[in-house]
Amino acid sequence: MCGVSREGGTAYGQEANGTRGGFLEPHLGDPDRTELLDTCLGSVLALPPEPGRDRDEDGGDTGYREVLYGDTISALKDLLKSLLQRSLTPHGLQDMFAHLGPWIKSSKEHERQRAVEVSAALLDFYLSKLNVSTVIPFYNLGVLIALFSPRCSDSLASVRQHAIDCVYSLLYIQLCYEGFARDHRDEMVEGLKALKKGLEEPDFTVLFHTCTNIAMVIGKRIPPEQLMSLLLAMFEGLADPDKNCSRAATVMINSLLKERGAVLQEKVKLQQEKVELQQEKVELQQEKVELQQEKVELQQEKVELQQEKVELQPLASLLPLWHKCSSHQGTSGIVPVIKTRLSRHLRHPPLGPGASVPQAVLPPPLSPQVLWPYLLEFVTPIPFTNALTPLCKSLLHLALKKQEEGESASLIRYDLNANLPSPHALTTRLLVVSSQPYAGDGRGAAALRLLSVLRCSLHPALEPLWSKRVPVLNFLYKCIGTTLGACASKDLVLKQLQELLETARYHEEVEREGLASCFGICAINHLEETLAKLEDFVKSDVFKKSVGLFSIFRDRSDNEVEKIKSTLILCYGYVAMYAPKELVLARIEADILKNIFQYFNTKVLGIKVETKDLTLKLCLVRSICMISQAIYNGAKCGDFVFSRKAELVAQMVEFIKAEPLDALRTPVRQRAMVTCTYLVYPSALRESRSQGCARWSCCAHRARPHSPVCRVGLTAEPGCSRSVGC
């Protein structure tokens, strides 16, 4: 191996310096040039790391290796410069860095360090040789800056220093292509030299702050037509193997969006797709959060532009825009503007009842037939939740107008508008919103009114279901109960409760349910008065007028007394469920359960007569279920001893056994099993005999009368007091 010359380097270095560029004649073709580049880069950049002095005892040998490494890198730079000089164009520069790019992003530190060092030398050489006579576009500026700028936070300090040198050279190359002289000095670009000192700091918090400042300089100097390519290439850096460079890319993207986001409005969708694609490749949670922040920044830029359109354009031309925005999650900034526009037109006189809608909302030729399906599409998207109040009111006016014109049977025409929400989606959306009637400017009430108008168009079965499931009387009874609960006069409360009991139509299910809920809500603040009034009512003439010896021989399903008893039993259940648990628990066994079973069990001449009334039985089961839930949810449930629990479980088991065997799911069986669940669930494991009894009874009574299991018989779980047979 050749010796070392302290003055001229190695013999290899002297030979390389003497023949620099001369061996490239004649001109190489593209395939040969590509092969030469790949071979040289692979041979030099992939060399093992330069050994440190502590690895060799012989200092002279170490010095020789250092010089040899230096001469090798220098020779590579000279070779690349000679190749680049033959094509001092943006295309030639791009071609050169197409070969260097993988080495610049290498996961090995020594390969990255050498590649970025060579790149800095090439760009400086390119700038020094550049002679531009006319203004031409530097079309790949954004791609090249995105290649080097994230490296400003590399784990190696030397890589960081060379990376900012590359950005510095690229920006000056761009200025030359814009027509500035080569010796021109730009104040913003020169500021990168001042930032270079901050890259010496190993603290990555400082590095990321410096990267933000670098991105601001880039954002101010990069041409608008290059900004998109810069961001798209920067997105590739989000999946960089060096996590610091990946985070630096997110920091720089955020800075660029804040600095120059206004020019990217029309290309937001492409940017978002790129971010989502890179997000799938990123593993670190912190980087995913930063990526999500970038998506929000992109969406916000778009929202600001769309908001200006919403404010300035006429309402007629906004419908397609709203439809497009409804598919995006970041359109919350537009919703208040849409809400204002709709509310403004709702307050306009022509939108009043019986008025002509098109003149108020739309200029010709857009008509209600066009407005109706467009507005209906905005009911289901989540971003437009806050605008539902004026939206539902507008749709309600349009629906009433269409009904006046005889179009009530065809309010929703899926054959003409394929994009309309499905009946299930509309029904679910309006029901969910209406569950909170006073939220968001009363959008729940508006949604419920719209659902009332649309119910026949959504599904034929909604018409009878509406009157059954949304009863007006039930709501009014709850209002009365709330009012009585807030009343301070106990005498007035007793008087009103007595009047309700005397005037109720007990044969109607809605009245029974409403009255029971009224008593339950009233018991929240007036428990003693409510229980006292229920007991007094049983002793009154209203209750006793039809009770007699021969009443048991009539068809009890139509008996007024059975309906009254059912209502009273249900009232006790609602009282137990609504009343304060610290007060009602002490009254459950002494008053509530005693009276419930007193109303349920009918005795004639001292003989207990089993009731045949299904309503009475269902009300008893429901009431016991509510009592069980009250005990389970009570604050003092742990201290409360429910001595009648076994008796109630036994009663539920009797109901289950009495049900017909040809149907598994009957109203009584289903509710009784649910009640058993609440009765036995709070029990400790040592009290599981009731649970076992209920479970074995249900299984036994579903078996066929002549099945083997029935012939053998079923035995209750150990500890159960009753034997369970068929």
C-alpha positions, 0 to 999 in steps of 0.5 A, a space after each residue: 500500500 502506498 505511503 503517506 505524504 504529510 504535504 500532499 496526502 496519499 499517493 492515491 490522493 495526489 493522483 486523483 488531484 492530478 487527473 481530476 475530471 480528465 478521465 471522463 472523456 469521452 462523454 458517458 452515456 446515461 446507462 454508463 453514467 448511472 452505473 458509475 454513480 451507483 458503483 462509486 457511491 456504494 463503494 465509498 459511502 458504505 465503507 465502515 466508520 472511520 476508526 477512532 484514535 483509541 482503537 490503535 496503539 500506533 498513532 501513525 497508522 491512525 493518521 494514515 487512515 484518517 488521511 486515506 478516508 479524507 482523500 477518498 471522500 474528496 475524490 468522490 466529491 471531485 468525480 460527482 462535481 465533474 459529472 454535475 458540471 456537464 449538466 448544470 441544470 435543475 434536471 441534472 441536479 435532480 438526477 444527481 440527488 436521485 442517486 444520493 437520496 437513499 444514502 441521505 436517509 440511511 439509518 446508518 449514521 456514518 452513511 448519512 454523514 458522508 452523503 450530506 457532506 458530499 451533497 453540501 459540496 455539490 450544491 456549493 459547487 453548483 451555485 458557484 458555477 451557475 450562470 443564468 442569463 434568463 429567468 427559468 423555473 427551478 422546478 425541483 426546489 421544493 423536493 430538494 429542500 424537503 430532502 435536507 430540511 428535516 436533517 437539521 435535527 439529525 442526531 449527528 451534529 455534523 449532519 445538521 450543519 451540512 443540512 442547513 448549508 444545503 438549504 442555504 445553497 438551494 435558496 440562493 440557487 432559486 434566487 439566481 434562477 429568479 434573476 438575481 446576481 450570484 453575489 446578491 445577498 438576501 436578508 432572510 436567507 442570510 439569517 440561516 447562518 445565524 440559526 446554524 449555531 442553534 444546531 450545535 445544541 444537542 437538546 432536541 427542544 432547542 433543535 425543533 425550535 430552530 427547525 421552526 425558524 428555518 421553516 419560516 425562512 423557507 416559507 417566505 422565500 419559496 415560490 408559491 408554485 413550489 410550495 405544494 411539491 415541498 409539502 408533499 415531499 415533506 410528508 414523505 419525511 414523516 416516515 423517516 427512520 430517524 425519529 428526530 427527523 420525522 418529528 422535525 418534519 411535522 414541526 416544519 410542516 406546521 410552520 409552513 401551513 401557518 406561514 403559507 397555508 392560504 395558497 393551498 386552499 384548492 389542494 387541501 384534499 390531496 394534502 390530507 390524503 398524503 398525510 393519512 397515507 403517511 400516518 399509517 406508516 408511523 409507529 410512534 404515538 407522539 408523531 401520530 398526534 402531530 400528524 393529526 394536528 397537521 390535518 386539523 391545520 389543513 382543514 382549518 385553512 379550507 374552512 376559512 376559505 369556505 366560510 368566506 364563500 358562505 358569507 358572501 354567496 347567495 343562499 341558492 348557490 350554497 347548497 352544493 357547497 354545504 353538501 360537499 362540506 358535510 363529508 368533512 369533520 373539520 367544518 365546525 367553523 362553517 356551521 355558525 354561518 350556515 345557522 345564521 343564514 338559515 335563521 335569517 331567512 326563517 325570520 323573513 316574512 315569506 317563510 311564515 306559515 302559508 307563505 311562498 318559500 321560493 321568493 324568500 329563500 331562493 332566486 329563480 329557478 331554484 324551487 322548493 322541489 330542489 331545496 327540500 332534498 338538499 336540506 334533507 341531506 344535511 340532517 344526518 351529518 354530525 358536523 351540522 348538529 349545531 345548525 339543526 334548529 333552523 335546518 329542521 324548522 326550514 324543513 318543517 315549513 317546506 313539508 307543511 307547504 308540500 302537504 298543502 299542495 297535496 304531496 304528503 304521500 311523497 315527501 321523501 322520493 328516493 327514486 328522484 334523489 339517490 343521496 337522501 339519508 335512509 329512513 333508518 338514518 333519519 329516524 335514528 338521527 331525529 330521535 337521538 337529537 330529540 332526546 335532549 329537547 332543550 339542548 343547542 337552541 332547542 334543536 331537540 324540539 325542532 327535530 321532534 316536530 320534523 319527525 312528526 311530519 315525516 313519520 308517514 313518509 319514513 315508514 308506515 308503521 311509525 304512524 300508529 307507533 307515534 300515538 302509542 310511544 309519544 303520548 301527549 297525556 304521559 308528558 302532561 302527567 310528568 309536567 304535573 308531577 314536576 310542578 307538584 314536586 316543586 310546590 311548597 304547600 303540602 295541603 295543595 299537593 294532597 288536594 291535587 293528588 286526590 283530584 288526579 286519582 278521582 278523575 283518571 280514566 283507569 281503563 286507558 293504559 296511557 292514563 295509568 302510566 301517566 298517573 303513576 309517573 306523576 306520583 313518582 316524580 311528586 314523591 321526590 320532594 313529597 314522599 310522605 304526602 304521596 304515600 298517605 294519599 295512596 292509602 287514603 284513596 283505597 279507603 274512599 268510596 271511589 275505590 269501594 263502589 264496585 267491590 262486592 261478593 259477586 264481582 269475582 264471577 264477572 270477566 275481570 279483564 274489564 273490571 274497573 276495580 282491577 284497573 284501579 288496583 293496577 294503577 295503584 300498584 304501579 304508583 307504588 313502584 314509581 314512588 320507590 324508583 323516584 323517591 330519595 333512597 335514604 327515605 324510601 328504603 325504610 318504607 318499602 317493607 312496612 308500607 309499599 310492599 304491604 299495600 301492593 300485595 293487599 291490592 293484588 290478593 283478592 279474598 272472598 270469605 277469607 279465601 284467596 282468589 287468584 287474579 286472572 287480569 293480565 294488566 294487574 299481574 304485569 303491574 305487580 311484576 313491574 312494580 316489584 322490579 322498580 322496587 328491586 332497582 331502588 334497593 339496588 341503587 340506594 345509597 344505603 343498599 349495603 346496610 339495608 336488609 331486605 327480608 321479603 326478598 325470598 318471598 318476592 322471588 318465590 312469587 316471580 317463580 310462580 308467575 313463570 311456572 303459570 305461563 303457557 309452555 308453547 311460547 318462551 317469551 311472554 310479557 309476564 315471563 320476560 318481566 318476571 325473569 328481569 325482576 328476579 335478576 334485580 332481586 338476586 343480583 345484590 346478594 352475596 354468594 351465600 344467598 344464591 339459593 333464590 337465584 338457583 331456584 329461579 333458574 332451575 324453575 325456568 329451565 324445568 318449565 321449558 321442558 316437554 311433559 314427557 321428556 326424560 328429564 321430566 320423568 326423572 325430575 329436577 332437584 333444586 340447587 343445594 339450600 333451596 327450600 323448594 323442589 322444582 319439578 315439572 
